[in-house]
Amino acid sequence: STKFSAQITSLKAQGYKFVSLSSLVQDIKSGKPLGDKLIAITVDDAYKSFYEHGLPVLKDAKVPFTLFVYVEGVNNKYKDYMNWDQVKEAGKYGEIAFHSYAHKDLTKLSPADLRKDHLEGLSLFEKNMGYKPKYYAYPFGFYNYEVRESLKNIGFEAIMTVDSGAVNVNSDRFGLERIAIDNTTDLEQATGPAGPHPEAG
């Protein structure tokens, strides 16, 4: 978390502005040109390590984020995952979104099983959080046309991939690219000089 804190401080010093995923998606929907130095932080899975190490950093730095919840892991109290109370606590500081029910390769599921995963996960999410999530992140980043259309039909406003790249006003909001950041990421290389990357993972 010390390294993560230093990365956040460094990005702020370079003039980057942290925005919520909602504001980024709204700008894409409205066709509003995005600023060159915008970053929306997204976190997949809802691992307990995020709650213990990442959340305090983002909270202290007042940086918005979106947490994509792997519902089965949270709901069944798997050892390495946050519980619903911790997810709700995170929701006071960032946006909570959906990362499937069972975290399977969705491209290998039948249409019926795909729909079952969506609906089972959404039902538990809504029961525990009190609202429907607006955003989705593909498990493992795997998707195809059928998977994407099934999620669009359910009504998600935007979908995250793990494809590496930046987001701009012309981005497809049902296939938003991200840049993965971990302890070894060289932020100078990730954010410049090749151009702005307004959406980080």
GIZI-V837327 format. One line per field, one symbol per residue. psi: psi as a letter, one per 20 degrees, with the letter a starting at -180 (. if undefined). burial: # if it has 9 or more other ideal C-beta (glycine too) atoms within 8 Angstrom, else .. A space follows every 50 residues. Layout:
psi->???
burial->???
//
This chain:
psi->hgggghgggggghjjqpprqhghggggghijppqqhlqpopqpqglqhhg ghggghghghilpqrppopogggghjlqgjqrrhhhghghihiaqpapkr gjlrohijqrhghghggghgghghghghhjrpqiqqpppjjpragggghh hghhjqhqppajpprrpahjqoijlpqrpppahipohghhiajirqnjoq .
burial->...##.######.#.#.####.###.##.....#..############.# #.######..#.#############.....##.#.######.######## #.##.##.#....##.##.###.###.##...#######..##..###.# ##...#.#####...##.#.#.#######.#...#.#..##....##### #
//
